Amino acid sequence: MDGRIDPTARIYSWVRVGEGTTIGEFSVIGKPFRLVHGVEEDAGGLTVLGTQCQIGCHVVIGRGTVVGDDCVIDNGTRIESDVTLGSECLVLYGGQICNDARLGNRCIIGGFVCERAVLGGNCRVFGKLVHKQLDPTNGWDDAVEPSPTLEDDVFVGFDALAIGPVVVGRNAYICAGAIITKNVPAYSVAYGINRIVDRRDWKGPLSGSPFFIKGKR
């Protein structure tokens, strides 16, 4: 498939676009990190879009970000600077991935991924991965707080929150609306406020979901 870049899209000079990649209307690719005194910063590395990607309309991708092959970045989504996105990922529903986050292959993001979060492969995030903000009096860029880490095959439901340096084990399932501030073991179900059970102890059809069965536990 031949790639197409819509003439209304803004593509900065430090952007490299892979073969067959399409970019939709009014998207901005390679945007500098932030306005400083009304002027866009000029520091940073290349922005790289892999081959056969589909970039929708009104998408913003920051400077220094690398998007793997065969990704779909849907309309109205935002990927900030210096993000690494694996191959075959999907970003949709207005999802946002913040600076320096690292995502593995085949992730689906329809929520919020904070700065420096690390996600393994096959993760699905429809809630929010966020910092603790222990001292809101700090300057916005002065404090570097630890971020959540998700191992492979983690699911984060709608409106769920994983806060701070939590580690969520592989094939863990965080239910919609949960608030999680402590580690979640592999093959567990997390719900409510820090309520966590092994999937085999979950009272409901989720315990027999193929999501867990494929993990062979």
C-alpha positions as CSV (number, residue, x, y, z in Angstrom):
1,M,0.0,0.0,0.0
2,D,1.3,3.4,-0.9
3,G,1.4,5.9,1.9
4,R,-0.4,9.2,1.7
5,I,0.2,12.4,3.8
6,D,-2.7,14.8,3.8
7,P,-1.6,18.3,2.7
8,T,-3.1,19.8,5.8
9,A,-0.8,17.8,8.1
10,R,2.2,19.4,9.6
11,I,5.3,17.3,9.3
12,Y,8.5,18.7,10.9
13,S,11.8,18.4,9.2
14,W,13.1,15.9,11.8
15,V,10.4,13.3,11.0
16,R,11.1,10.1,9.1
17,V,8.0,8.4,7.7
18,G,8.2,4.7,6.8
19,E,7.0,3.2,3.5
20,G,3.2,2.8,3.2
21,T,2.4,5.0,6.2
22,T,-0.6,7.4,5.9
23,I,-1.2,10.6,7.8
24,G,-4.6,12.2,8.1
25,E,-5.9,15.7,8.1
26,F,-4.6,18.4,10.5
27,S,-2.2,16.0,12.3
28,V,1.1,17.3,13.7
29,I,4.0,14.9,13.6
30,G,7.3,15.7,15.4
31,K,5.9,18.5,17.6
32,P,8.5,19.9,20.0
33,F,8.1,19.1,23.7
34,R,6.6,22.4,24.8
35,L,6.3,26.1,24.1
36,V,8.9,28.1,25.9
37,H,8.1,31.8,26.1
38,G,5.9,31.3,23.1
39,V,8.6,29.7,21.0
40,E,8.7,26.0,20.2
41,E,11.8,24.2,21.6
42,D,14.3,23.1,18.9
43,A,16.1,20.4,20.9
44,G,15.4,16.7,20.5
45,G,15.9,13.7,18.3
46,L,14.2,12.3,15.2
47,T,10.6,11.3,15.2
48,V,10.2,8.0,13.4
49,L,7.0,6.4,12.0
50,G,7.4,2.8,11.0
51,T,6.1,1.2,7.9
52,Q,2.4,0.6,7.0
53,C,1.2,2.8,9.9
54,Q,-2.2,4.5,9.8
55,I,-2.1,8.0,11.5
56,G,-5.6,9.5,11.7
57,C,-6.9,13.1,11.7
58,H,-6.0,15.6,14.4
59,V,-3.3,13.4,15.9
60,V,-0.3,14.9,17.7
61,I,3.0,12.9,17.9
62,G,6.0,14.5,19.7
63,R,9.6,15.0,18.8
64,G,11.9,12.0,19.4
65,T,9.0,9.5,19.5
66,V,9.4,6.2,17.7
67,V,6.3,4.4,16.4
68,G,6.8,0.8,15.4
69,D,5.5,-0.8,12.2
70,D,1.8,-1.5,11.5
71,C,0.5,0.8,14.2
72,V,-2.9,2.5,14.1
73,I,-3.0,5.9,15.8
74,D,-6.6,6.9,15.6
75,N,-8.3,10.3,15.3
76,G,-7.7,12.8,18.1
77,T,-5.1,10.9,20.0
78,R,-1.8,12.2,21.4
79,I,1.6,10.7,21.8
80,E,4.1,13.1,23.4
81,S,7.9,13.4,23.1
82,D,10.5,10.6,23.3
83,V,7.9,7.8,23.5
84,T,8.8,4.3,22.2
85,L,5.8,2.4,20.8
86,G,6.1,-1.2,19.7
87,S,4.8,-2.6,16.5
88,E,1.1,-3.4,15.8
89,C,-0.1,-1.0,18.5
90,L,-3.5,0.7,18.5
91,V,-4.2,4.1,20.2
92,L,-7.8,5.2,20.1
93,Y,-10.7,6.8,22.0
94,G,-8.6,10.0,22.5
95,G,-5.9,8.1,24.3
96,Q,-2.8,9.9,25.5
97,I,0.7,8.6,26.0
98,C,3.1,11.0,27.8
99,N,6.8,11.7,27.5
100,D,9.4,8.9,27.8
101,A,6.8,6.1,28.1
102,R,7.9,2.7,26.8
103,L,5.3,0.3,25.3
104,G,5.8,-3.2,23.9
105,N,4.2,-4.7,20.8
106,R,0.5,-5.0,20.2
107,C,-0.6,-2.7,23.0
108,I,-4.0,-1.0,22.8
109,I,-4.3,2.3,24.5
110,G,-7.7,4.1,25.0
111,G,-6.8,5.8,28.3
112,F,-3.9,7.8,29.8
113,V,-0.3,6.6,30.2
114,C,1.9,8.9,32.3
115,E,5.5,9.9,31.8
116,R,8.1,7.1,32.0
117,A,5.5,4.3,32.4
118,V,6.7,1.0,31.1
119,L,4.3,-1.5,29.5
120,G,5.1,-5.0,28.2
121,G,3.5,-6.5,25.1
122,N,-0.2,-7.1,24.6
123,C,-1.3,-4.7,27.3
124,R,-4.7,-2.9,27.1
125,V,-5.2,0.3,29.0
126,F,-8.5,2.1,29.1
127,G,-8.0,3.7,32.5
128,K,-5.2,5.9,33.7
129,L,-1.6,5.2,34.8
130,V,-0.5,8.2,36.9
131,H,2.0,9.6,39.4
132,K,1.3,10.1,43.0
133,Q,2.0,13.9,43.0
134,L,3.3,13.8,46.6
135,D,4.3,17.5,46.6
136,P,2.1,19.6,44.3
137,T,4.1,22.7,45.3
138,N,7.0,21.6,43.2
139,G,7.6,23.2,39.8
140,W,5.9,21.2,37.1
141,D,9.1,19.8,35.7
142,D,11.2,19.8,38.9
143,A,10.0,16.4,40.4
144,V,10.6,13.1,38.6
145,E,8.3,10.6,40.3
146,P,8.2,6.9,39.6
147,S,5.6,5.5,37.3
148,P,3.6,2.3,37.0
149,T,5.1,-0.8,35.3
150,L,2.9,-3.3,33.5
151,E,4.2,-6.7,32.6
152,D,3.0,-8.6,29.5
153,D,-0.8,-9.2,28.9
154,V,-2.2,-6.8,31.5
155,F,-5.7,-5.3,31.2
156,V,-6.7,-2.0,32.8
157,G,-10.4,-1.3,32.6
158,F,-12.3,1.9,32.0
159,D,-11.7,4.6,34.7
160,A,-9.4,2.4,36.7
161,L,-6.4,4.2,38.3
162,A,-2.9,2.6,38.8
163,I,-1.0,5.2,40.9
164,G,2.7,5.5,41.5
165,P,5.5,2.9,41.3
166,V,3.2,-0.1,41.2
167,V,4.1,-3.3,39.3
168,V,1.3,-5.1,37.7
169,G,2.2,-8.7,37.0
170,R,1.5,-10.5,33.7
171,N,-2.1,-11.5,32.9
172,A,-3.4,-9.4,35.7
173,Y,-6.9,-7.8,35.2
174,I,-7.7,-4.5,36.8
175,C,-11.5,-4.0,36.8
176,A,-13.2,-0.8,35.7
177,G,-13.2,1.9,38.3
178,A,-10.5,0.3,40.5
179,I,-8.0,2.4,42.4
180,I,-4.6,0.6,42.8
181,T,-1.7,1.9,44.8
182,K,0.1,-1.4,45.5
183,N,1.6,-4.2,43.4
184,V,-0.7,-6.6,41.7
185,P,0.5,-10.2,41.3
186,A,0.4,-12.1,38.1
187,Y,-3.0,-13.8,37.2
188,S,-4.9,-11.7,39.7
189,V,-8.0,-9.6,39.6
190,A,-7.8,-6.2,41.2
191,Y,-11.0,-4.2,42.0
192,G,-12.3,-1.6,44.3
193,I,-9.6,0.2,46.4
194,N,-6.6,-2.2,46.5
195,R,-8.7,-5.3,46.7
196,I,-6.8,-8.1,44.9
197,V,-7.6,-11.8,44.6
198,D,-6.2,-14.7,42.6
199,R,-8.2,-15.2,39.5
200,R,-9.2,-18.7,40.7
201,D,-10.8,-17.2,43.7
202,W,-12.9,-14.6,41.7
203,K,-16.6,-15.3,42.0
204,G,-17.8,-14.8,38.4
205,P,-17.2,-15.8,34.8
206,L,-14.1,-13.7,34.6
207,S,-12.1,-16.4,36.4
208,G,-12.5,-18.7,33.4
209,S,-11.8,-16.1,30.8
210,P,-9.4,-17.0,28.0
211,F,-7.4,-14.0,29.1
212,F,-6.2,-16.1,32.0
213,I,-6.3,-19.5,30.4
214,K,-3.8,-18.6,27.7
215,G,-1.3,-17.8,30.5
216,K,-1.4,-21.5,31.4
217,R,-2.1,-21.0,35.1
